[in-house]
Amino acid sequence: MNEWRERHGKKLIPKQRKVRYPCKECSKIQDRENIRDGEKLSITTRQISKQEERTRILCLLSFMMVLFLGCMPGSSAGRKAEMRPIYLIPVGKIDQDLLAHLSSLIEEIFPFSVKVDEALPHPDYAYNKRRGQYKSDLILRRLQKLDLQGAEKILGVIDLDLYTPGLNFVFGQASMGGKVALIALPRLRQEFYGLPCNKKLYYERAVKEAIHELSHTFGLRHCKNPKCVMHFSNSLSDTDFKGKEFCNNCKKKLPL
């Protein structure tokens, strides 16, 4: 070894541990696997993004469909938006809570919105001193003169005892097939008969009479079915017995 050093004049370099590197083919395989893993991750990310986008689009389409169906002529919301409203007209001073209750229940029965307009003054012109009552026919005429453009029907609400020739009193009156109707509140209260106040019963009676009289303006006549709202109320017991809905026969006749 020394002779080799002297002869060649070179120092002996100590052996170093060799580091094994993967072969070129293995490197290519590993690179391809890494590329495939990256492509899979990229594809999965794109799929999730597309699914989220589809979900957002479906939600948007569902929302637009609900709005569209709500405004279609065939839907109740669409009909109420297109049709002219029913106006509630207080004649004199009327409880606002009762008017709001009537509006809500009338809208459940008829496909119209309901609006409460300005009150008419106390109807001194309709008072009959001899009877101590107010003539309903004269108040109906006053309602007919109202210039409410776009009104489908007009329902007057009065807290005075009414009569019409030939009858001792009336719970309400309407122009058959016309535009105006009227209901009277005093005889619908329990207190009128010396009984304890029953607000719930009073409101139920008012709703039934309102629907009954408005239905006359749509051409419906009295019904023989005692449970139908169109049954004639000769007394409060008749009003309490019947419901606020139409029987099947009257429902078919209602031109709505």
NORVEN-V534688 format. One record per backbone hydrogen bond with DSSP energy under -0.5 kcal/mol. NH is the residue of the N-H (numbers start at 1). CO is the residue of the C=O. If there is no record, write none. Layout:
NH;CO + NH;CO
This chain:
5;1 + 6;2 + 7;3 + 8;4 + 9;5 + 10;5 + 13;11 + 14;12 + 20;18 + 21;19 + 27;23 + 28;24 + 29;25 + 30;26 + 31;27 + 32;28 + 33;29 + 34;30 + 35;31 + 36;32 + 37;33 + 38;34 + 39;35 + 40;36 + 41;37 + 42;38 + 43;39 + 44;40 + 45;41 + 46;42 + 47;43 + 48;44 + 49;45 + 50;46 + 51;47 + 52;48 + 53;49 + 54;50 + 55;51 + 56;52 + 57;53 + 58;54 + 59;55 + 60;56 + 61;57 + 62;58 + 63;59 + 64;60 + 65;61 + 66;62 + 67;63 + 68;64 + 69;65 + 70;66 + 71;67 + 72;69 + 75;72 + 79;75 + 80;76 + 81;77 + 82;78 + 83;79 + 86;113 + 87;153 + 88;115 + 89;87 + 89;155 + 90;88 + 90;117 + 91;157 + 92;90 + 92;120 + 99;95 + 100;96 + 101;97 + 102;98 + 103;99 + 104;100 + 105;101 + 106;102 + 107;103 + 108;104 + 109;105 + 110;106 + 112;110 + 115;86 + 117;88 + 117;115 + 120;90 + 124;122 + 126;123 + 127;124 + 128;133 + 129;127 + 132;128 + 133;128 + 134;161 + 135;126 + 136;134 + 136;163 + 138;135 + 139;135 + 140;136 + 141;137 + 142;138 + 143;139 + 144;140 + 145;141 + 146;143 + 148;146 + 149;147 + 151;148 + 152;85 + 153;85 + 154;179 + 155;87 + 156;154 + 156;181 + 157;89 + 158;183 + 159;91 + 162;170 + 163;134 + 164;167 + 167;164 + 170;162 + 173;182 + 175;180 + 176;174 + 177;216 + 178;175 + 181;154 + 182;173 + 183;156 + 184;171 + 185;158 + 188;185 + 189;185 + 189;186 + 192;189 + 193;190 + 194;191 + 195;190 + 202;198 + 203;199 + 204;200 + 205;201 + 206;202 + 207;203 + 208;204 + 209;205 + 210;206 + 211;207 + 212;208 + 213;209 + 214;210 + 215;211 + 216;212 + 217;213 + 218;214 + 219;216 + 220;215 + 223;230 + 226;224 + 228;225 + 229;245 + 231;228 + 232;223 + 234;232 + 238;235 + 239;235 + 240;236 + 241;237 + 242;238 + 243;227 + 251;247 + 252;248 + 253;249 + 254;250 + 255;218 + 256;254
